[in-house]
Amino acid sequence: MDTDQYLLNSEQASKYLGVQTNTLKQSRHTGILLGEVAPRYLKMGRSTRYTLSSLLEFRSQFSEYTNTSQYKNKEKPPRPSEDPQLRGSV
């Protein structure tokens, strides 16, 4: 089985995303989680499951920052290959 297709229950998925289980449950009704489109899920009988790939896709909507000034200016952090200061350190 491809690792991106592992199935996680709501508790596992909420821990992975860093949100409360009830918040994740509510997002299935509203379609919004953390201000973005909620991750896709599978309904298997009475069970709800999330694929790892859908959680990774959801997380990719958010940018990572190295400091607060980048966030305030909505700058994308430089990738090590693009930053001359970091180029030789990776």
C-alpha positions as CSV (number, residue, x, y, z in Angstrom):
1,M,0.0,0.0,0.0
2,D,1.3,3.4,-0.9
3,T,2.1,5.4,2.2
4,D,0.0,8.4,1.0
5,Q,-3.1,6.2,1.0
6,Y,-2.9,5.2,4.7
7,L,-6.2,5.8,6.4
8,L,-6.4,7.8,9.6
9,N,-9.4,8.1,11.9
10,S,-10.6,11.5,13.0
11,E,-8.6,11.4,16.2
12,Q,-5.4,10.6,14.4
13,A,-6.0,13.1,11.7
14,S,-6.8,15.9,14.2
15,K,-3.5,15.1,16.0
16,Y,-1.6,15.2,12.7
17,L,-3.1,18.6,11.8
18,G,-2.8,20.0,15.3
19,V,-6.5,20.7,15.8
20,Q,-9.1,19.4,18.2
21,T,-11.1,16.3,17.1
22,N,-14.4,18.3,17.4
23,T,-13.0,21.1,15.3
24,L,-12.2,18.5,12.5
25,K,-15.7,17.0,12.9
26,Q,-17.2,20.5,12.6
27,S,-15.2,21.1,9.4
28,R,-16.9,18.2,7.8
29,H,-20.2,20.1,8.1
30,T,-18.9,23.6,7.3
31,G,-16.3,22.6,4.7
32,I,-13.9,25.1,6.3
33,L,-10.9,24.3,8.6
34,L,-8.5,27.0,9.8
35,G,-10.0,29.4,7.3
36,E,-9.3,27.1,4.3
37,V,-11.2,24.4,2.4
38,A,-11.3,21.4,4.8
39,P,-9.5,18.1,3.9
40,R,-11.4,15.5,2.0
41,Y,-12.5,12.4,3.9
42,L,-14.0,9.0,3.2
43,K,-17.2,7.8,4.8
44,M,-17.0,4.0,5.2
45,G,-20.2,2.8,6.8
46,R,-20.3,4.7,10.1
47,S,-16.6,5.4,10.1
48,T,-14.9,8.5,8.9
49,R,-11.3,8.2,7.5
50,Y,-8.8,10.6,6.1
51,T,-6.1,9.6,3.6
52,L,-2.6,10.8,4.4
53,S,-2.5,12.4,0.9
54,S,-5.6,14.5,1.6
55,L,-4.1,15.7,4.9
56,L,-0.8,16.6,3.1
57,E,-2.7,18.4,0.4
58,F,-4.6,20.4,3.1
59,R,-1.4,21.3,4.9
60,S,0.2,22.5,1.6
61,Q,-2.3,25.4,1.6
62,F,-0.3,27.0,4.4
63,S,3.1,28.7,4.1
64,E,6.0,28.1,6.4
65,Y,7.8,31.2,7.7
66,T,11.2,31.7,9.4
67,N,10.1,34.9,11.2
68,T,7.1,37.1,11.9
69,S,8.1,39.8,9.4
70,Q,7.8,37.4,6.5
71,Y,4.3,36.5,7.7
72,K,3.3,40.2,8.1
73,N,4.5,40.9,4.6
74,K,3.2,37.6,3.3
75,E,6.6,36.8,1.9
76,K,7.5,33.3,0.9
77,P,10.6,32.1,2.8
78,P,13.6,31.5,0.5
79,R,14.4,28.0,-0.4
80,P,17.9,27.0,0.5
81,S,18.8,26.6,-3.2
82,E,17.7,30.2,-3.8
83,D,19.2,32.0,-0.7
84,P,22.9,32.8,-1.2
85,Q,23.4,32.8,2.6
86,L,22.1,29.2,2.9
87,R,23.4,27.9,-0.4
88,G,26.4,26.1,0.9
89,S,24.9,25.0,4.3
90,V,22.4,22.4,3.1
